[in-house]
Amino acid sequence: MTQLSRRSNVRTGRRAFVLSGLGALTLAACGNGVGSRGPATIDARVDSTLAQLYSEFPATRQVAAKSAAMMVMPLVTEAGLGLGGGYGRGALRINGATVDYYALTKLSTGLQIGAQQYAHVLFFMTDQALENFRRSPGFAAGAGVEYAIPDGGGDLSAETTTSLAPIIAVVFGQAGLRVGATLEGVKYTRIIP
């Protein structure tokens, strides 16, 4: 076998690996609102997600009452096999009313395998944080987000920092084969459903 044919086989193998990973991501995303019937479907899912959040973690009602707005992502689907990604759709609510719809996208590389789904809510605790989010053409979640991790009793483990953080994220309802959900590398973009 010549060196040229070995390189060709390696490229073909890599291409098949990447395409199979993207195929897995596409299949995993099928149930997360892609191709849904628009705003009414997203709003219904947001209402259901908030009801679940408040039922399972009652302390989040207090955080919601103090927040300037909430970004609710009812279902985020992530999958990865070396190369990974995620997608979801949700709504930004101010005073309980939907003002905009957003898509979440995530791309990651590294040692990863599996798929998972979860919901999350971003609580914007200051008007400045909300304004920065809404003015951004594509807001990337990162270091400015404080995670409040609900425990089994419904309390938030980050209670001491919630009053100081401009954005608080609550990630819950995880299901799947991957461990842990983080919003690192997540980008939110305004959409018209």
MARKOLTI-25884 format. One record per residue (C-alpha): residue in one letter; x, y, z. Coordinates in steps of 0.5 Angstrom, whole numbers, padded with zeros to 4 digits, always signed. Last residue first. Example, Ala and Ser with C-alpha at 12.3 -4.5 7.8 and 13.67 -1.06 7.14 Angstrom:
<atoms>
s+0027-0002+0014 a+0025-0009+0016 
</atoms>
This chain:
<atoms>
p-0080+0062+0030 i-0077+0069+0029 i-0070+0068+0032 r-0065+0072+0037 t-0059+0068+0038 y-0056+0065+0045 k-0049+0062+0044 v-0047+0056+0049 g-0039+0055+0050 e-0040+0054+0057 l-0047+0053+0059 t-0045+0047+0063 a-0049+0040+0064 g-0046+0034+0068 v-0045+0027+0066 r-0047+0024+0059 l-0052+0018+0058 g-0058+0022+0058 a-0063+0026+0062 q-0062+0032+0066 g-0068+0036+0069 f-0065+0042+0072 v-0060+0047+0070 v-0061+0054+0074 a-0057+0059+0071 i-0056+0066+0075 i-0054+0072+0071 p-0052+0079+0075 a-0049+0075+0081 l-0049+0079+0088 s-0056+0077+0090 t-0055+0070+0088 t-0048+0069+0092 t-0050+0066+0099 e-0056+0062+0095 a-0051+0058+0091 s-0053+0052+0093 l-0060+0053+0092 d-0066+0050+0096 g-0071+0045+0093 g-0069+0039+0098 g-0066+0035+0093 d-0061+0040+0091 p-0062+0046+0086 i-0055+0048+0083 a-0055+0056+0083 y-0049+0057+0077 e-0047+0064+0077 v-0046+0066+0069 g-0041+0072+0068 a-0035+0067+0066 g-0039+0064+0060 a-0045+0065+0056 a-0044+0067+0049 f-0050+0073+0047 g-0050+0073+0039 p-0052+0080+0037 s-0051+0083+0044 r-0056+0088+0045 r-0061+0084+0049 f-0056+0080+0053 n-0052+0087+0055 e-0059+0090+0057 l-0061+0084+0061 a-0054+0084+0065 q-0055+0092+0066 d-0062+0091+0068 t-0060+0087+0074 m-0061+0080+0076 f-0062+0076+0070 f-0065+0069+0071 l-0062+0064+0066 v-0067+0058+0066 h-0065+0051+0064 a-0067+0045+0061 y-0064+0038+0060 q-0062+0033+0055 q-0056+0028+0054 a-0052+0025+0049 g-0046+0021+0049 i-0038+0021+0048 q-0033+0026+0050 l-0026+0027+0050 g-0025+0034+0046 t-0029+0039+0042 s-0035+0043+0043 l-0040+0047+0039 k-0047+0050+0043 t-0053+0053+0040 l-0059+0056+0043 a-0064+0059+0039 y-0068+0065+0042 y-0075+0068+0042 d-0077+0075+0045 v-0082+0079+0049 t-0085+0073+0053 a-0089+0076+0058 g-0088+0074+0066 n-0085+0081+0068 i-0080+0080+0062 r-0079+0073+0059 l-0074+0071+0054 a-0076+0065+0050 g-0074+0058+0048 r-0070+0054+0043 g-0065+0048+0044 y-0059+0046+0040 g-0052+0042+0042 g-0046+0040+0039 g-0040+0035+0040 l-0034+0033+0036 g-0031+0027+0039 l-0037+0023+0039 g-0042+0028+0042 a-0049+0030+0043 e-0053+0035+0047 t-0061+0037+0047 v-0063+0043+0050 l-0070+0043+0052 p-0075+0048+0056 m-0070+0054+0055 v-0072+0059+0059 m-0069+0066+0059 m-0072+0070+0065 a-0072+0078+0066 a-0071+0083+0071 s-0070+0078+0077 k-0072+0079+0084 a-0079+0075+0083 a-0075+0070+0079 v-0070+0068+0085 q-0076+0068+0090 r-0079+0063+0086 t-0073+0059+0085 a-0073+0057+0092 p-0079+0052+0090 f-0075+0047+0087 e-0079+0041+0084 s-0085+0045+0083 y-0082+0052+0081 l-0078+0048+0076 q-0083+0044+0074 a-0088+0050+0073 l-0083+0054+0069 t-0082+0048+0064 s-0089+0047+0063 d-0090+0055+0061 v-0084+0055+0057 r-0086+0049+0053 a-0093+0052+0052 d-0089+0059+0050 i-0085+0055+0045 t-0091+0051+0042 a-0095+0058+0041 p-0089+0061+0038 g-0088+0057+0032 r-0091+0050+0030 s-0084+0046+0032 g-0079+0045+0026 v-0074+0044+0031 g-0077+0044+0038 n-0072+0039+0042 g-0075+0032+0040 c-0071+0031+0033 a-0064+0034+0036 a-0062+0027+0038 l-0062+0025+0031 t-0058+0031+0029 l-0053+0030+0034 a-0052+0023+0032 g-0051+0025+0025 l-0046+0030+0027 g-0042+0025+0030 s-0043+0020+0024 l-0040+0025+0020 v-0034+0027+0024 f-0032+0019+0024 a-0034+0018+0017 r-0029+0024+0015 r-0024+0022+0020 g-0024+0015+0016 t-0024+0018+0009 r-0018+0022+0011 v-0014+0016+0014 n-0016+0012+0008 s-0013+0017+0003 r-0007+0018+0007 r-0006+0011+0007 s-0007+0011-0001 l-0002+0016-0001 q+0003+0013+0003 t+0003+0007-0002 m+0000+0000+0000 
</atoms>
